[in-house]
Amino acid sequence: MGFEILYVSGGEKAYAGQIIRYNVSVLPGIKLHWVTEITQVKEPLHFIDEQRFGPYALWHHQHHFKEVDGGVEMTDEVNYAIGYGFIGRLAHWLFVGKEVNRIFDHRYQVLERHFKR
């Protein structure tokens, strides 16, 4: 989906109220502006980001962390809605749902390579 981070308020450490601005490539040649806010941080257990402006009618993303033997298990819970009625449902069926899955599959692979022993 081609995320380009444009701005992160307050530096790299996540905190409630932190704003992150992105450009997101949704289709070749089409970029959308996306703004999310970190709404909750409870270290080391979880943090939540929510869309404030962007392509979704709703975006609520929970990141959970649990210590396990040999490392940390990370689990995502994403609730989102596209909006735009029938057109949004069609877009979800055609590509948005697949793209969201692809994003998280890619992140899993990157983390697996980075932290693999």
C-alpha positions as CSV (number, residue, x, y, z in Angstrom):
1,M,0.0,0.0,0.0
2,G,3.1,2.3,-0.1
3,F,3.1,4.1,3.2
4,E,5.2,7.3,3.3
5,I,5.4,8.7,6.8
6,L,5.4,12.5,6.5
7,Y,5.3,13.6,10.2
8,V,5.4,12.1,13.7
9,S,4.6,14.5,16.5
10,G,6.9,14.3,19.6
11,G,9.5,11.9,18.2
12,E,9.6,8.2,17.9
13,K,8.3,7.1,21.4
14,A,4.5,6.5,21.2
15,Y,2.3,8.5,23.6
16,A,-1.5,9.2,23.8
17,G,-2.2,12.1,21.6
18,Q,0.6,11.5,19.2
19,I,-0.2,12.4,15.6
20,I,1.2,10.6,12.6
21,R,0.7,11.9,9.0
22,Y,1.2,9.6,5.9
23,N,0.7,9.5,2.2
24,V,-0.8,6.1,1.2
25,S,-0.8,4.7,-2.3
26,V,-4.1,3.0,-2.7
27,L,-3.8,2.4,-6.5
28,P,-0.9,3.1,-8.9
29,G,-0.7,6.9,-9.2
30,I,-3.3,7.6,-6.5
31,K,-2.1,8.8,-3.2
32,L,-4.3,9.7,-0.2
33,H,-3.4,11.7,2.9
34,W,-3.9,9.7,6.1
35,V,-3.7,11.1,9.7
36,T,-3.8,8.7,12.7
37,E,-3.6,9.5,16.4
38,I,-2.2,7.2,19.1
39,T,-5.1,7.3,21.5
40,Q,-3.9,4.9,24.2
41,V,-0.5,3.6,25.3
42,K,-0.1,1.1,28.2
43,E,3.5,-0.1,28.1
44,P,4.5,-2.8,27.7
45,L,1.0,-4.3,27.0
46,H,-0.6,-2.4,24.1
47,F,-1.2,0.8,22.2
48,I,-4.1,1.9,20.0
49,D,-4.1,4.1,16.9
50,E,-7.2,5.6,15.3
51,Q,-7.7,7.4,12.0
52,R,-8.5,11.1,12.3
53,F,-8.5,11.8,8.6
54,G,-8.1,9.5,5.6
55,P,-9.5,6.8,3.4
56,Y,-11.6,4.9,6.0
57,A,-14.9,5.8,7.6
58,L,-13.5,4.0,10.7
59,W,-10.0,2.8,11.6
60,H,-9.3,1.4,15.1
61,H,-6.1,-0.6,15.4
62,Q,-5.0,-2.3,18.6
63,H,-1.4,-3.5,19.0
64,H,-1.0,-6.1,21.8
65,F,2.3,-7.4,23.2
66,K,2.7,-10.5,25.4
67,E,5.9,-11.9,26.7
68,V,6.4,-15.5,25.7
69,D,9.2,-18.0,25.9
70,G,12.0,-16.7,23.7
71,G,10.5,-13.3,23.0
72,V,7.4,-11.2,22.6
73,E,4.2,-12.1,20.8
74,M,2.6,-9.2,18.9
75,T,-1.1,-9.4,18.0
76,D,-3.1,-6.9,16.0
77,E,-6.8,-6.3,16.2
78,V,-8.1,-4.0,13.4
79,N,-11.6,-2.8,13.0
80,Y,-12.3,-0.7,9.9
81,A,-15.1,0.4,7.7
82,I,-14.8,1.9,4.2
83,G,-18.0,3.9,3.9
84,Y,-19.4,5.0,0.5
85,G,-22.3,2.4,0.7
86,F,-22.4,-0.1,-2.2
87,I,-19.3,1.4,-3.9
88,G,-17.3,1.0,-0.6
89,R,-18.4,-2.6,-0.2
90,L,-17.5,-3.4,-3.8
91,A,-14.1,-1.7,-3.4
92,H,-13.5,-3.8,-0.2
93,W,-14.4,-7.0,-2.0
94,L,-12.3,-6.1,-5.0
95,F,-9.1,-4.9,-3.4
96,V,-9.2,-3.1,0.0
97,G,-9.7,-6.2,2.1
98,K,-6.9,-8.0,0.2
99,E,-4.6,-4.9,0.6
100,V,-5.2,-4.7,4.3
101,N,-4.3,-8.4,4.7
102,R,-1.3,-7.9,2.5
103,I,0.0,-5.1,4.7
104,F,-0.2,-7.2,7.8
105,D,1.3,-10.3,6.0
106,H,4.2,-8.1,4.9
107,R,4.8,-6.7,8.3
108,Y,4.8,-10.2,9.8
109,Q,7.4,-11.3,7.3
110,V,9.6,-8.3,8.0
111,L,9.4,-8.8,11.7
112,E,10.0,-12.5,11.3
113,R,13.2,-11.8,9.3
114,H,14.4,-9.1,11.6
115,F,13.9,-11.0,14.9
116,K,14.5,-14.6,13.7
117,R,17.3,-16.2,15.7
